[in-house]
Amino acid sequence: MSAPLRDWPLIKEPRLRALMRALDGDQGSTRIVGGAVRNALMGQPASDADLATLFPPPEVIRRAQAAGFKTVPTGIEHGTVTVIVDGQPFEVTTLRRDVETDGRRAVVSFTKDWREDAGRRDFTMNALYCDVGGEVLDVVGGVEDLKAGRVRFIGEAEDRIREDYLRILRFFRFTAWYGKGRPDAEGIKACAKLKAGIATLSAERVWAELKRLLKAPDPTRALLWMRTTEVLQKTLPESWGIDALPRTVAAGAAEGWPPDPLFRLQSILPPHRARIDGMAERLRLSRAEAARLLAWADTPEPDPDMSEAEIARTLYRHGREGVIDRLRHALARELDKDNAEAAAKLRRLEGYVQSWTKPILPVTGKDLVAAGISPGPDVGARLRALEERWIDSGFSLSREALLEM
């Protein structure tokens, strides 16, 4: 992991090179910044690039338009202009420094000092700049921290957190993705001290950050430190502990399941509808996210010795998604106990679930009315009773048999 990045594929992308040259990138006035550079130094893919420039927004717009590119003033008060090159948008932000912050927003002024711009960013590994030739500018020791797997705040950790309390959660998220060994002591101390600031953040920002953390290859260690500092209790008070998470992560790796934030969240939540409802409202989960968690909570625990007929009845009543989540959590428990026989049975059940097609009740309310039942609530009640008889028969009762009942 070393500079320069002359062979970095992203730096050779024609649209990006054209924009950087239009912004006088040959002179080092415009550089790629942040996550793309970090990932390149780690040998990881980077799909997009944000640019930092010495030029103020009006000059960025003038130079980009002179090169034939469309510009959109997406965040011009904070120095950001979106430049569209052959359909590809790039965010170009003028170097800046914070004048005033309140823990969520900042008032900025523009600067021509790369060190001042780096000083307002969160972690050293995110304050790396790369010019059009692939040379990396590192003014805060980010390259060494990246090599060491050290997530470290720039300057005073408490100062960076007070600028935006979301940085507490970002510290643990970056620890999950890039950290090695024990987290930075000053960072841990600052997060523990200022954790009350999490309450000032919007639900959407908190939930988005939690999802990113839970999607890490193995978020266990980061969540352990969140619990130790009581950040987890402030962020996710509905959690009843993280002891089941290691086996969930291990099973996912063994079975080839992609990292799934909601599935991992289930392993640290109690399957209680009221608690999940409260969490979904507090964090403003999407309807689909809340529905999946509730389906998992409502679905009964599977038994490895269940027959296909039994699992089919569970599927019909609770839906495929909740059943698969329950089966996979059960499989994780059996793998953790090294119970190969039970694990094999659960895999077989999951295979059946994946191929299952939901049957359709062969009678309708209209059929009951035609058979002489008076329209009204009694039709629905009788239809539900017939449906239960049909489910208990293994979906074998015919329309005629049901109507006779």
Rosetta blueprint (number, residue, H / E / L):
1 M L
2 S L
3 A L
4 P L
5 L L
6 R L
7 D L
8 W L
9 P H
10 L H
11 I H
12 K H
13 E L
14 P H
15 R H
16 L H
17 R H
18 A H
19 L H
20 M H
21 R H
22 A H
23 L L
24 D L
25 G H
26 D H
27 Q H
28 G L
29 S L
30 T E
31 R E
32 I E
33 V E
34 G L
35 G H
36 A H
37 V H
38 R H
39 N H
40 A H
41 L H
42 M L
43 G L
44 Q L
45 P L
46 A L
47 S L
48 D L
49 A L
50 D E
51 L E
52 A E
53 T E
54 L L
55 F L
56 P L
57 P H
58 P H
59 E H
60 V H
61 I H
62 R H
63 R H
64 A H
65 Q H
66 A H
67 A L
68 G L
69 F L
70 K E
71 T E
72 V E
73 P E
74 T E
75 G E
76 I H
77 E H
78 H H
79 G L
80 T E
81 V E
82 T E
83 V E
84 I E
85 V E
86 D L
87 G L
88 Q E
89 P E
90 F E
91 E E
92 V E
93 T E
94 T E
95 L L
96 R E
97 R E
98 D E
99 V E
100 E E
101 T E
102 D L
103 G L
104 R L
105 R L
106 A E
107 V E
108 V E
109 S E
110 F E
111 T L
112 K L
113 D L
114 W H
115 R H
116 E H
117 D H
118 A H
119 G H
120 R L
121 R L
122 D L
123 F E
124 T H
125 M H
126 N H
127 A L
128 L E
129 Y E
130 C E
131 D L
132 V L
133 G L
134 G L
135 E L
136 V E
137 L E
138 D E
139 V L
140 V L
141 G L
142 G H
143 V H
144 E H
145 D H
146 L H
147 K H
148 A H
149 G L
150 R L
151 V L
152 R L
153 F E
154 I L
155 G L
156 E L
157 A H
158 E H
159 D H
160 R H
161 I H
162 R H
163 E H
164 D L
165 Y L
166 L H
167 R H
168 I H
169 L H
170 R H
171 F H
172 F H
173 R H
174 F H
175 T H
176 A H
177 W H
178 Y H
179 G L
180 K L
181 G L
182 R L
183 P L
184 D L
185 A H
186 E H
187 G H
188 I H
189 K H
190 A H
191 C H
192 A H
193 K H
194 L L
195 K H
196 A H
197 G H
198 I H
199 A H
200 T H
201 L L
202 S L
203 A H
204 E H
205 R H
206 V H
207 W H
208 A H
209 E H
210 L H
211 K H
212 R H
213 L H
214 L H
215 K L
216 A L
217 P L
218 D L
219 P L
220 T H
221 R H
222 A H
223 L H
224 L H
225 W H
226 M H
227 R H
228 T H
229 T L
230 E L
231 V H
232 L H
233 Q H
234 K H
235 T H
236 L L
237 P L
238 E L
239 S L
240 W L
241 G L
242 I L
243 D L
244 A L
245 L H
246 P H
247 R H
248 T H
249 V H
250 A H
251 A H
252 G H
253 A H
254 A H
255 E H
256 G L
257 W L
258 P L
259 P L
260 D L
261 P H
262 L H
263 F H
264 R H
265 L H
266 Q H
267 S L
268 I L
269 L L
270 P L
271 P L
272 H L
273 R H
274 A H
275 R H
276 I H
277 D H
278 G H
279 M H
280 A H
281 E H
282 R H
283 L H
284 R L
285 L L
286 S L
287 R H
288 A H
289 E H
290 A H
291 A H
292 R H
293 L H
294 L H
295 A H
296 W H
297 A H
298 D H
299 T L
300 P L
301 E L
302 P L
303 D L
304 P L
305 D L
306 M L
307 S L
308 E H
309 A H
310 E H
311 I H
312 A H
313 R H
314 T H
315 L H
316 Y H
317 R H
318 H H
319 G L
320 R H
321 E H
322 G H
323 V H
324 I H
325 D H
326 R H
327 L H
328 R H
329 H H
330 A H
331 L H
332 A H
333 R H
334 E H
335 L H
336 D H
337 K L
338 D L
339 N L
340 A H
341 E H
342 A H
343 A H
344 A H
345 K H
346 L H
347 R H
348 R H
349 L H
350 E H
351 G H
352 Y H
353 V H
354 Q H
355 S H
356 W L
357 T L
358 K L
359 P L
360 I L
361 L L
362 P L
363 V L
364 T L
365 G H
366 K H
367 D H
368 L H
369 V H
370 A H
371 A L
372 G L
373 I L
374 S L
375 P L
376 G L
377 P H
378 D H
379 V H
380 G H
381 A H
382 R H
383 L H
384 R H
385 A H
386 L H
387 E H
388 E H
389 R H
390 W H
391 I H
392 D H
393 S L
394 G L
395 F L
396 S L
397 L L
398 S L
399 R H
400 E H
401 A H
402 L H
403 L H
404 E H
405 M L
